[in-house]
């Protein structure tokens, strides 16, 4: 599974990245987590508000930091798609 956290490096972006990495480790998911800070790459996903979460090239959320339970749900589903 390929996971990207899109954001400029603000506190919310850093929090989302930290939570995603925690969930991947806790759930034992086979995933590559990448932080994307390049504005042009972020815009290529159609994202106007950060942070944003992209799983397997699909934008799951933008402008919010979902709670850990929601992240677990999304990432479990994302790992099943592979």
PyMOL Python script that loads the backbone (N, CA, C, O; Angstrom):
from pymol import cmd

cmd.read_pdbstr("""\
ATOM      1  N   UNK A   1       0.858  -1.168   0.000  1.00  0.00           N
ATOM      2  CA  UNK A   1       0.000   0.000   0.000  1.00  0.00           C
ATOM      3  C   UNK A   1       0.901   1.226   0.000  1.00  0.00           C
ATOM      4  O   UNK A   1       1.925   1.260   0.683  1.00  0.00           O
ATOM      5  N   UNK A   2       0.510   2.229  -0.770  1.00  0.00           N
ATOM      6  CA  UNK A   2       1.254   3.467  -0.865  1.00  0.00           C
ATOM      7  C   UNK A   2       0.438   4.566  -0.194  1.00  0.00           C
ATOM      8  O   UNK A   2      -0.704   4.822  -0.578  1.00  0.00           O
ATOM      9  N   UNK A   3       1.026   5.214   0.809  1.00  0.00           N
ATOM     10  CA  UNK A   3       0.347   6.265   1.562  1.00  0.00           C
ATOM     11  C   UNK A   3       1.145   7.550   1.428  1.00  0.00           C
ATOM     12  O   UNK A   3       2.362   7.563   1.615  1.00  0.00           O
ATOM     13  N   UNK A   4       0.445   8.633   1.101  1.00  0.00           N
ATOM     14  CA  UNK A   4       1.092   9.936   1.030  1.00  0.00           C
ATOM     15  C   UNK A   4       0.346  10.912   1.934  1.00  0.00           C
ATOM     16  O   UNK A   4      -0.882  11.000   1.913  1.00  0.00           O
ATOM     17  N   UNK A   5       1.121  11.634   2.721  1.00  0.00           N
ATOM     18  CA  UNK A   5       0.582  12.725   3.522  1.00  0.00           C
ATOM     19  C   UNK A   5       1.010  14.001   2.811  1.00  0.00           C
ATOM     20  O   UNK A   5       2.202  14.286   2.689  1.00  0.00           O
ATOM     21  N   UNK A   6       0.028  14.766   2.343  1.00  0.00           N
ATOM     22  CA  UNK A   6       0.315  15.989   1.610  1.00  0.00           C
ATOM     23  C   UNK A   6       0.224  17.176   2.565  1.00  0.00           C
ATOM     24  O   UNK A   6      -0.775  17.352   3.261  1.00  0.00           O
ATOM     25  N   UNK A   7       1.276  17.981   2.585  1.00  0.00           N
ATOM     26  CA  UNK A   7       1.239  19.162   3.438  1.00  0.00           C
ATOM     27  C   UNK A   7       2.545  19.915   3.450  1.00  0.00           C
ATOM     28  O   UNK A   7       3.600  19.392   3.092  1.00  0.00           O
ATOM     29  N   UNK A   8       2.444  21.154   3.869  1.00  0.00           N
ATOM     30  CA  UNK A   8       3.590  22.065   3.837  1.00  0.00           C
ATOM     31  C   UNK A   8       4.545  21.898   5.002  1.00  0.00           C
ATOM     32  O   UNK A   8       5.660  22.419   4.969  1.00  0.00           O
ATOM     33  N   UNK A   9       4.128  21.185   6.024  1.00  0.00           N
ATOM     34  CA  UNK A   9       4.975  21.038   7.206  1.00  0.00           C
ATOM     35  C   UNK A   9       4.391  21.740   8.413  1.00  0.00           C
ATOM     36  O   UNK A   9       5.079  21.917   9.418  1.00  0.00           O
ATOM     37  N   UNK A  10       3.141  22.141   8.333  1.00  0.00           N
ATOM     38  CA  UNK A  10       2.477  22.790   9.464  1.00  0.00           C
ATOM     39  C   UNK A  10       2.211  21.758  10.568  1.00  0.00           C
ATOM     40  O   UNK A  10       2.412  20.560  10.363  1.00  0.00           O
ATOM     41  N   UNK A  11       1.770  22.216  11.710  1.00  0.00           N
ATOM     42  CA  UNK A  11       1.528  21.326  12.855  1.00  0.00           C
ATOM     43  C   UNK A  11       0.502  20.239  12.516  1.00  0.00           C
ATOM     44  O   UNK A  11       0.687  19.082  12.896  1.00  0.00           O
ATOM     45  N   UNK A  12      -0.572  20.592  11.808  1.00  0.00           N
ATOM     46  CA  UNK A  12      -1.594  19.601  11.452  1.00  0.00           C
ATOM     47  C   UNK A  12      -1.032  18.554  10.493  1.00  0.00           C
ATOM     48  O   UNK A  12      -1.342  17.368  10.608  1.00  0.00           O
ATOM     49  N   UNK A  13      -0.205  18.997   9.548  1.00  0.00           N
ATOM     50  CA  UNK A  13       0.400  18.073   8.589  1.00  0.00           C
ATOM     51  C   UNK A  13       1.314  17.090   9.316  1.00  0.00           C
ATOM     52  O   UNK A  13       1.299  15.890   9.040  1.00  0.00           O
ATOM     53  N   UNK A  14       2.104  17.610  10.241  1.00  0.00           N
ATOM     54  CA  UNK A  14       3.009  16.757  11.015  1.00  0.00           C
ATOM     55  C   UNK A  14       2.227  15.778  11.881  1.00  0.00           C
ATOM     56  O   UNK A  14       2.625  14.623  12.038  1.00  0.00           O
ATOM     57  N   UNK A  15       1.117  16.242  12.441  1.00  0.00           N
ATOM     58  CA  UNK A  15       0.288  15.363  13.280  1.00  0.00           C
ATOM     59  C   UNK A  15      -0.300  14.224  12.454  1.00  0.00           C
ATOM     60  O   UNK A  15      -0.296  13.072  12.887  1.00  0.00           O
ATOM     61  N   UNK A  16      -0.805  14.550  11.262  1.00  0.00           N
ATOM     62  CA  UNK A  16      -1.371  13.504  10.411  1.00  0.00           C
ATOM     63  C   UNK A  16      -0.312  12.482  10.029  1.00  0.00           C
ATOM     64  O   UNK A  16      -0.573  11.279  10.060  1.00  0.00           O
ATOM     65  N   UNK A  17       0.878  12.945   9.671  1.00  0.00           N
ATOM     66  CA  UNK A  17       1.948  12.017   9.323  1.00  0.00           C
ATOM     67  C   UNK A  17       2.286  11.107  10.503  1.00  0.00           C
ATOM     68  O   UNK A  17       2.453   9.899  10.338  1.00  0.00           O
ATOM     69  N   UNK A  18       2.385  11.696  11.689  1.00  0.00           N
ATOM     70  CA  UNK A  18       2.701  10.907  12.890  1.00  0.00           C
ATOM     71  C   UNK A  18       1.623   9.854  13.152  1.00  0.00           C
ATOM     72  O   UNK A  18       1.940   8.696  13.423  1.00  0.00           O
ATOM     73  N   UNK A  19       0.357  10.252  13.072  1.00  0.00           N
ATOM     74  CA  UNK A  19      -0.742   9.309  13.305  1.00  0.00           C
ATOM     75  C   UNK A  19      -0.749   8.187  12.267  1.00  0.00           C
ATOM     76  O   UNK A  19      -0.964   7.025  12.612  1.00  0.00           O
ATOM     77  N   UNK A  20      -0.519   8.525  11.014  1.00  0.00           N
ATOM     78  CA  UNK A  20      -0.490   7.513   9.956  1.00  0.00           C
ATOM     79  C   UNK A  20       0.621   6.506  10.228  1.00  0.00           C
ATOM     80  O   UNK A  20       0.404   5.298  10.127  1.00  0.00           O
ATOM     81  N   UNK A  21       1.800   6.992  10.571  1.00  0.00           N
ATOM     82  CA  UNK A  21       2.919   6.087  10.859  1.00  0.00           C
ATOM     83  C   UNK A  21       2.623   5.197  12.068  1.00  0.00           C
ATOM     84  O   UNK A  21       2.984   4.020  12.077  1.00  0.00           O
ATOM     85  N   UNK A  22       1.965   5.758  13.091  1.00  0.00           N
ATOM     86  CA  UNK A  22       1.583   4.970  14.267  1.00  0.00           C
ATOM     87  C   UNK A  22       0.614   3.857  13.887  1.00  0.00           C
ATOM     88  O   UNK A  22       0.781   2.713  14.308  1.00  0.00           O
ATOM     89  N   UNK A  23      -0.390   4.190  13.096  1.00  0.00           N
ATOM     90  CA  UNK A  23      -1.392   3.202  12.686  1.00  0.00           C
ATOM     91  C   UNK A  23      -0.745   2.100  11.847  1.00  0.00           C
ATOM     92  O   UNK A  23      -1.034   0.920  12.049  1.00  0.00           O
ATOM     93  N   UNK A  24       0.114   2.466  10.922  1.00  0.00           N
ATOM     94  CA  UNK A  24       0.794   1.472  10.081  1.00  0.00           C
ATOM     95  C   UNK A  24       1.581   0.506  10.954  1.00  0.00           C
ATOM     96  O   UNK A  24       1.545  -0.705  10.737  1.00  0.00           O
ATOM     97  N   UNK A  25       2.295   1.045  11.948  1.00  0.00           N
ATOM     98  CA  UNK A  25       3.092   0.191  12.829  1.00  0.00           C
ATOM     99  C   UNK A  25       2.203  -0.668  13.721  1.00  0.00           C
ATOM    100  O   UNK A  25       2.418  -1.875  13.833  1.00  0.00           O
ATOM    101  N   UNK A  26       1.206  -0.055  14.356  1.00  0.00           N
ATOM    102  CA  UNK A  26       0.309  -0.780  15.269  1.00  0.00           C
ATOM    103  C   UNK A  26      -0.452  -1.896  14.562  1.00  0.00           C
ATOM    104  O   UNK A  26      -0.658  -2.967  15.132  1.00  0.00           O
ATOM    105  N   UNK A  27      -0.863  -1.649  13.337  1.00  0.00           N
ATOM    106  CA  UNK A  27      -1.659  -2.623  12.598  1.00  0.00           C
ATOM    107  C   UNK A  27      -0.795  -3.606  11.802  1.00  0.00           C
ATOM    108  O   UNK A  27      -1.312  -4.560  11.220  1.00  0.00           O
ATOM    109  N   UNK A  28       0.511  -3.372  11.778  1.00  0.00           N
ATOM    110  CA  UNK A  28       1.411  -4.254  11.034  1.00  0.00           C
ATOM    111  C   UNK A  28       1.140  -4.237   9.541  1.00  0.00           C
ATOM    112  O   UNK A  28       1.243  -5.266   8.873  1.00  0.00           O
ATOM    113  N   UNK A  29       0.795  -3.076   9.021  1.00  0.00           N
ATOM    114  CA  UNK A  29       0.446  -2.965   7.604  1.00  0.00           C
ATOM    115  C   UNK A  29       1.692  -2.878   6.735  1.00  0.00           C
ATOM    116  O   UNK A  29       2.677  -2.239   7.103  1.00  0.00           O
ATOM    117  N   UNK A  30       1.636  -3.520   5.591  1.00  0.00           N
ATOM    118  CA  UNK A  30       2.716  -3.415   4.611  1.00  0.00           C
ATOM    119  C   UNK A  30       2.450  -2.149   3.812  1.00  0.00           C
ATOM    120  O   UNK A  30       1.668  -2.156   2.862  1.00  0.00           O
ATOM    121  N   UNK A  31       3.103  -1.067   4.203  1.00  0.00           N
ATOM    122  CA  UNK A  31       2.826   0.220   3.571  1.00  0.00           C
ATOM    123  C   UNK A  31       4.084   1.060   3.494  1.00  0.00           C
ATOM    124  O   UNK A  31       4.975   0.981   4.340  1.00  0.00           O
ATOM    125  N   UNK A  32       4.119   1.863   2.455  1.00  0.00           N
ATOM    126  CA  UNK A  32       5.174   2.861   2.291  1.00  0.00           C
ATOM    127  C   UNK A  32       4.521   4.211   2.562  1.00  0.00           C
ATOM    128  O   UNK A  32       3.563   4.592   1.890  1.00  0.00           O
ATOM    129  N   UNK A  33       5.049   4.936   3.558  1.00  0.00           N
ATOM    130  CA  UNK A  33       4.502   6.239   3.921  1.00  0.00           C
ATOM    131  C   UNK A  33       5.454   7.318   3.431  1.00  0.00           C
ATOM    132  O   UNK A  33       6.657   7.275   3.689  1.00  0.00           O
ATOM    133  N   UNK A  34       4.890   8.285   2.720  1.00  0.00           N
ATOM    134  CA  UNK A  34       5.694   9.359   2.145  1.00  0.00           C
ATOM    135  C   UNK A  34       5.077  10.698   2.509  1.00  0.00           C
ATOM    136  O   UNK A  34       3.856  10.848   2.462  1.00  0.00           O
ATOM    137  N   UNK A  35       5.898  11.668   2.869  1.00  0.00           N
ATOM    138  CA  UNK A  35       5.426  13.033   3.137  1.00  0.00           C
ATOM    139  C   UNK A  35       5.712  13.854   1.880  1.00  0.00           C
ATOM    140  O   UNK A  35       6.854  13.922   1.426  1.00  0.00           O
ATOM    141  N   UNK A  36       4.689  14.467   1.329  1.00  0.00           N
ATOM    142  CA  UNK A  36       4.823  15.272   0.118  1.00  0.00           C
ATOM    143  C   UNK A  36       4.637  16.737   0.492  1.00  0.00           C
ATOM    144  O   UNK A  36       3.584  17.131   0.992  1.00  0.00           O
ATOM    145  N   UNK A  37       5.671  17.541   0.246  1.00  0.00           N
ATOM    146  CA  UNK A  37       5.609  18.961   0.586  1.00  0.00           C
ATOM    147  C   UNK A  37       5.655  19.864  -0.649  1.00  0.00           C
ATOM    148  O   UNK A  37       5.442  21.071  -0.541  1.00  0.00           O
ATOM    149  N   UNK A  38       5.929  19.290  -1.807  1.00  0.00           N
ATOM    150  CA  UNK A  38       6.025  20.077  -3.033  1.00  0.00           C
ATOM    151  C   UNK A  38       4.639  20.597  -3.437  1.00  0.00           C
ATOM    152  O   UNK A  38       3.739  19.801  -3.703  1.00  0.00           O
ATOM    153  N   UNK A  39       4.458  21.927  -3.484  1.00  0.00           N
ATOM    154  CA  UNK A  39       3.141  22.491  -3.808  1.00  0.00           C
ATOM    155  C   UNK A  39       2.581  22.027  -5.151  1.00  0.00           C
ATOM    156  O   UNK A  39       1.374  21.813  -5.272  1.00  0.00           O
ATOM    157  N   UNK A  40       3.424  21.870  -6.145  1.00  0.00           N
ATOM    158  CA  UNK A  40       2.941  21.433  -7.463  1.00  0.00           C
ATOM    159  C   UNK A  40       2.421  19.994  -7.406  1.00  0.00           C
ATOM    160  O   UNK A  40       1.403  19.673  -8.019  1.00  0.00           O
ATOM    161  N   UNK A  41       3.120  19.140  -6.675  1.00  0.00           N
ATOM    162  CA  UNK A  41       2.660  17.752  -6.540  1.00  0.00           C
ATOM    163  C   UNK A  41       1.363  17.693  -5.743  1.00  0.00           C
ATOM    164  O   UNK A  41       0.457  16.931  -6.079  1.00  0.00           O
ATOM    165  N   UNK A  42       1.277  18.500  -4.687  1.00  0.00           N
ATOM    166  CA  UNK A  42       0.047  18.548  -3.889  1.00  0.00           C
ATOM    167  C   UNK A  42      -1.127  18.986  -4.766  1.00  0.00           C
ATOM    168  O   UNK A  42      -2.199  18.384  -4.710  1.00  0.00           O
ATOM    169  N   UNK A  43      -0.933  20.020  -5.567  1.00  0.00           N
ATOM    170  CA  UNK A  43      -2.005  20.511  -6.443  1.00  0.00           C
ATOM    171  C   UNK A  43      -2.381  19.493  -7.508  1.00  0.00           C
ATOM    172  O   UNK A  43      -3.514  19.493  -7.989  1.00  0.00           O
ATOM    173  N   UNK A  44      -1.448  18.628  -7.882  1.00  0.00           N
ATOM    174  CA  UNK A  44      -1.760  17.618  -8.906  1.00  0.00           C
ATOM    175  C   UNK A  44      -2.832  16.639  -8.434  1.00  0.00           C
ATOM    176  O   UNK A  44      -3.459  15.965  -9.252  1.00  0.00           O
ATOM    177  N   UNK A  45      -3.047  16.556  -7.120  1.00  0.00           N
ATOM    178  CA  UNK A  45      -4.099  15.695  -6.576  1.00  0.00           C
ATOM    179  C   UNK A  45      -5.434  16.436  -6.448  1.00  0.00           C
ATOM    180  O   UNK A  45      -6.431  15.862  -6.009  1.00  0.00           O
ATOM    181  N   UNK A  46      -5.443  17.712  -6.832  1.00  0.00           N
ATOM    182  CA  UNK A  46      -6.668  18.499  -6.723  1.00  0.00           C
ATOM    183  C   UNK A  46      -6.938  18.965  -5.306  1.00  0.00           C
ATOM    184  O   UNK A  46      -8.054  19.373  -4.983  1.00  0.00           O
ATOM    185  N   UNK A  47      -5.933  18.906  -4.470  1.00  0.00           N
ATOM    186  CA  UNK A  47      -6.070  19.285  -3.067  1.00  0.00           C
ATOM    187  C   UNK A  47      -5.834  20.779  -2.913  1.00  0.00           C
ATOM    188  O   UNK A  47      -4.825  21.308  -3.380  1.00  0.00           O
ATOM    189  N   UNK A  48      -6.778  21.463  -2.252  1.00  0.00           N
ATOM    190  CA  UNK A  48      -6.604  22.891  -1.999  1.00  0.00           C
ATOM    191  C   UNK A  48      -6.351  23.183  -0.519  1.00  0.00           C
ATOM    192  O   UNK A  48      -5.846  24.252  -0.173  1.00  0.00           O
ATOM    193  N   UNK A  49      -6.702  22.234   0.356  1.00  0.00           N
ATOM    194  CA  UNK A  49      -6.479  22.394   1.788  1.00  0.00           C
ATOM    195  C   UNK A  49      -5.650  21.231   2.301  1.00  0.00           C
ATOM    196  O   UNK A  49      -5.923  20.073   1.984  1.00  0.00           O
ATOM    197  N   UNK A  50      -4.645  21.542   3.089  1.00  0.00           N
ATOM    198  CA  UNK A  50      -3.820  20.508   3.700  1.00  0.00           C
ATOM    199  C   UNK A  50      -4.068  20.522   5.201  1.00  0.00           C
ATOM    200  O   UNK A  50      -4.531  21.526   5.743  1.00  0.00           O
ATOM    201  N   UNK A  51      -3.769  19.426   5.872  1.00  0.00           N
ATOM    202  CA  UNK A  51      -3.160  18.221   5.324  1.00  0.00           C
ATOM    203  C   UNK A  51      -4.161  17.408   4.511  1.00  0.00           C
ATOM    204  O   UNK A  51      -5.375  17.571   4.631  1.00  0.00           O
ATOM    205  N   UNK A  52      -3.618  16.544   3.694  1.00  0.00           N
ATOM    206  CA  UNK A  52      -4.454  15.624   2.923  1.00  0.00           C
ATOM    207  C   UNK A  52      -3.826  14.235   2.996  1.00  0.00           C
ATOM    208  O   UNK A  52      -2.614  14.089   3.153  1.00  0.00           O
ATOM    209  N   UNK A  53      -4.672  13.230   2.880  1.00  0.00           N
ATOM    210  CA  UNK A  53      -4.221  11.844   2.926  1.00  0.00           C
ATOM    211  C   UNK A  53      -4.568  11.157   1.615  1.00  0.00           C
ATOM    212  O   UNK A  53      -5.718  11.173   1.176  1.00  0.00           O
ATOM    213  N   UNK A  54      -3.556  10.553   0.993  1.00  0.00           N
ATOM    214  CA  UNK A  54      -3.731   9.837  -0.260  1.00  0.00           C
ATOM    215  C   UNK A  54      -3.299   8.392  -0.044  1.00  0.00           C
ATOM    216  O   UNK A  54      -2.174   8.126   0.378  1.00  0.00           O
ATOM    217  N   UNK A  55      -4.205   7.461  -0.336  1.00  0.00           N
ATOM    218  CA  UNK A  55      -3.895   6.039  -0.201  1.00  0.00           C
ATOM    219  C   UNK A  55      -4.083   5.386  -1.564  1.00  0.00           C
ATOM    220  O   UNK A  55      -5.159   5.448  -2.160  1.00  0.00           O
ATOM    221  N   UNK A  56      -3.017   4.762  -2.040  1.00  0.00           N
ATOM    222  CA  UNK A  56      -3.041   4.130  -3.361  1.00  0.00           C
ATOM    223  C   UNK A  56      -3.572   5.088  -4.430  1.00  0.00           C
ATOM    224  O   UNK A  56      -4.396   4.720  -5.268  1.00  0.00           O
ATOM    225  N   UNK A  57      -3.075   6.327  -4.377  1.00  0.00           N
ATOM    226  CA  UNK A  57      -3.375   7.392  -5.338  1.00  0.00           C
ATOM    227  C   UNK A  57      -4.815   7.903  -5.272  1.00  0.00           C
ATOM    228  O   UNK A  57      -5.272   8.562  -6.206  1.00  0.00           O
ATOM    229  N   UNK A  58      -5.541   7.610  -4.184  1.00  0.00           N
ATOM    230  CA  UNK A  58      -6.894   8.126  -4.000  1.00  0.00           C
ATOM    231  C   UNK A  58      -6.905   9.061  -2.791  1.00  0.00           C
ATOM    232  O   UNK A  58      -6.485   8.672  -1.701  1.00  0.00           O
ATOM    233  N   UNK A  59      -7.385  10.294  -2.981  1.00  0.00           N
ATOM    234  CA  UNK A  59      -7.469  11.254  -1.882  1.00  0.00           C
ATOM    235  C   UNK A  59      -8.610  10.840  -0.959  1.00  0.00           C
ATOM    236  O   UNK A  59      -9.764  10.757  -1.379  1.00  0.00           O
ATOM    237  N   UNK A  60      -8.272  10.579   0.311  1.00  0.00           N
ATOM    238  CA  UNK A  60      -9.283  10.163   1.276  1.00  0.00           C
ATOM    239  C   UNK A  60      -9.806  11.319   2.112  1.00  0.00           C
ATOM    240  O   UNK A  60     -10.963  11.303   2.532  1.00  0.00           O
ATOM    241  N   UNK A  61      -8.970  12.325   2.361  1.00  0.00           N
ATOM    242  CA  UNK A  61      -9.428  13.492   3.106  1.00  0.00           C
ATOM    243  C   UNK A  61      -8.515  14.668   2.816  1.00  0.00           C
ATOM    244  O   UNK A  61      -7.373  14.507   2.386  1.00  0.00           O
ATOM    245  N   UNK A  62      -9.047  15.847   3.062  1.00  0.00           N
ATOM    246  CA  UNK A  62      -8.290  17.079   2.820  1.00  0.00           C
ATOM    247  C   UNK A  62      -8.760  18.133   3.803  1.00  0.00           C
ATOM    248  O   UNK A  62      -9.960  18.314   4.009  1.00  0.00           O
ATOM    249  N   UNK A  63      -7.795  18.837   4.418  1.00  0.00           N
ATOM    250  CA  UNK A  63      -8.124  19.927   5.315  1.00  0.00           C
ATOM    251  C   UNK A  63      -8.463  19.524   6.732  1.00  0.00           C
ATOM    252  O   UNK A  63      -8.823  20.375   7.546  1.00  0.00           O
ATOM    253  N   UNK A  64      -8.357  18.241   7.045  1.00  0.00           N
ATOM    254  CA  UNK A  64      -8.665  17.758   8.401  1.00  0.00           C
ATOM    255  C   UNK A  64      -7.607  16.745   8.848  1.00  0.00           C
ATOM    256  O   UNK A  64      -6.856  16.194   8.043  1.00  0.00           O
ATOM    257  N   UNK A  65      -7.583  16.526  10.158  1.00  0.00           N
ATOM    258  CA  UNK A  65      -6.787  15.437  10.716  1.00  0.00           C
ATOM    259  C   UNK A  65      -7.797  14.464  11.322  1.00  0.00           C
ATOM    260  O   UNK A  65      -8.326  14.710  12.406  1.00  0.00           O
ATOM    261  N   UNK A  66      -8.064  13.357  10.620  1.00  0.00           N
ATOM    262  CA  UNK A  66      -9.040  12.400  11.150  1.00  0.00           C
ATOM    263  C   UNK A  66      -8.509  11.753  12.423  1.00  0.00           C
ATOM    264  O   UNK A  66      -7.300  11.709  12.654  1.00  0.00           O
ATOM    265  N   UNK A  67      -9.430  11.252  13.246  1.00  0.00           N
ATOM    266  CA  UNK A  67      -8.980  10.588  14.465  1.00  0.00           C
ATOM    267  C   UNK A  67      -8.354   9.236  14.123  1.00  0.00           C
ATOM    268  O   UNK A  67      -8.501   8.723  13.013  1.00  0.00           O
ATOM    269  N   UNK A  68      -7.660   8.682  15.099  1.00  0.00           N
ATOM    270  CA  UNK A  68      -6.901   7.452  14.885  1.00  0.00           C
ATOM    271  C   UNK A  68      -7.812   6.285  14.484  1.00  0.00           C
ATOM    272  O   UNK A  68      -7.420   5.448  13.671  1.00  0.00           O
ATOM    273  N   UNK A  69      -9.003   6.227  15.040  1.00  0.00           N
ATOM    274  CA  UNK A  69      -9.937   5.159  14.702  1.00  0.00           C
ATOM    275  C   UNK A  69     -10.331   5.197  13.231  1.00  0.00           C
ATOM    276  O   UNK A  69     -10.404   4.159  12.573  1.00  0.00           O
ATOM    277  N   UNK A  70     -10.584   6.395  12.723  1.00  0.00           N
ATOM    278  CA  UNK A  70     -10.951   6.552  11.314  1.00  0.00           C
ATOM    279  C   UNK A  70      -9.773   6.176  10.420  1.00  0.00           C
ATOM    280  O   UNK A  70      -9.951   5.516   9.397  1.00  0.00           O
ATOM    281  N   UNK A  71      -8.565   6.600  10.811  1.00  0.00           N
ATOM    282  CA  UNK A  71      -7.372   6.237  10.038  1.00  0.00           C
ATOM    283  C   UNK A  71      -7.207   4.726   9.971  1.00  0.00           C
ATOM    284  O   UNK A  71      -6.912   4.179   8.908  1.00  0.00           O
ATOM    285  N   UNK A  72      -7.395   4.047  11.102  1.00  0.00           N
ATOM    286  CA  UNK A  72      -7.274   2.581  11.118  1.00  0.00           C
ATOM    287  C   UNK A  72      -8.266   1.955  10.150  1.00  0.00           C
ATOM    288  O   UNK A  72      -7.924   1.046   9.394  1.00  0.00           O
ATOM    289  N   UNK A  73      -9.500   2.453  10.180  1.00  0.00           N
ATOM    290  CA  UNK A  73     -10.539   1.930   9.279  1.00  0.00           C
ATOM    291  C   UNK A  73     -10.127   2.117   7.821  1.00  0.00           C
ATOM    292  O   UNK A  73     -10.189   1.171   7.037  1.00  0.00           O
ATOM    293  N   UNK A  74      -9.712   3.315   7.456  1.00  0.00           N
ATOM    294  CA  UNK A  74      -9.329   3.608   6.076  1.00  0.00           C
ATOM    295  C   UNK A  74      -8.123   2.781   5.638  1.00  0.00           C
ATOM    296  O   UNK A  74      -8.112   2.229   4.538  1.00  0.00           O
ATOM    297  N   UNK A  75      -7.111   2.695   6.499  1.00  0.00           N
ATOM    298  CA  UNK A  75      -5.885   2.004   6.105  1.00  0.00           C
ATOM    299  C   UNK A  75      -6.076   0.489   6.055  1.00  0.00           C
ATOM    300  O   UNK A  75      -5.446  -0.183   5.239  1.00  0.00           O
ATOM    301  N   UNK A  76      -6.927  -0.048   6.906  1.00  0.00           N
ATOM    302  CA  UNK A  76      -7.256  -1.478   6.798  1.00  0.00           C
ATOM    303  C   UNK A  76      -7.913  -1.758   5.452  1.00  0.00           C
ATOM    304  O   UNK A  76      -7.567  -2.724   4.773  1.00  0.00           O
ATOM    305  N   UNK A  77      -8.861  -0.908   5.071  1.00  0.00           N
ATOM    306  CA  UNK A  77      -9.536  -1.073   3.779  1.00  0.00           C
ATOM    307  C   UNK A  77      -8.548  -0.916   2.637  1.00  0.00           C
ATOM    308  O   UNK A  77      -8.598  -1.668   1.664  1.00  0.00           O
ATOM    309  N   UNK A  78      -7.658   0.047   2.745  1.00  0.00           N
ATOM    310  CA  UNK A  78      -6.650   0.275   1.714  1.00  0.00           C
ATOM    311  C   UNK A  78      -5.723  -0.900   1.545  1.00  0.00           C
ATOM    312  O   UNK A  78      -5.289  -1.198   0.432  1.00  0.00           O
ATOM    313  N   UNK A  79      -5.409  -1.579   2.646  1.00  0.00           N
ATOM    314  CA  UNK A  79      -4.525  -2.730   2.562  1.00  0.00           C
ATOM    315  C   UNK A  79      -5.224  -3.932   1.944  1.00  0.00           C
ATOM    316  O   UNK A  79      -4.566  -4.806   1.380  1.00  0.00           O
ATOM    317  N   UNK A  80      -6.552  -3.987   2.042  1.00  0.00           N
ATOM    318  CA  UNK A  80      -7.314  -5.088   1.446  1.00  0.00           C
ATOM    319  C   UNK A  80      -7.402  -4.963  -0.074  1.00  0.00           C
ATOM    320  O   UNK A  80      -7.573  -5.957  -0.779  1.00  0.00           O
ATOM    321  N   UNK A  81      -7.282  -3.735  -0.567  1.00  0.00           N
ATOM    322  CA  UNK A  81      -7.428  -3.476  -1.999  1.00  0.00           C
ATOM    323  C   UNK A  81      -6.247  -4.045  -2.778  1.00  0.00           C
ATOM    324  O   UNK A  81      -6.405  -4.451  -3.930  1.00  0.00           O
ATOM    325  N   UNK A  82      -5.085  -4.078  -2.172  1.00  0.00           N
ATOM    326  CA  UNK A  82      -3.873  -4.514  -2.864  1.00  0.00           C
ATOM    327  C   UNK A  82      -3.976  -5.920  -3.394  1.00  0.00           C
ATOM    328  O   UNK A  82      -3.030  -6.422  -4.000  1.00  0.00           O
TER     329      UNK A  82
END
""", "prot")
cmd.dss("prot")
cmd.show_as("cartoon", "prot")
cmd.util.cbc("prot")
cmd.orient("prot")
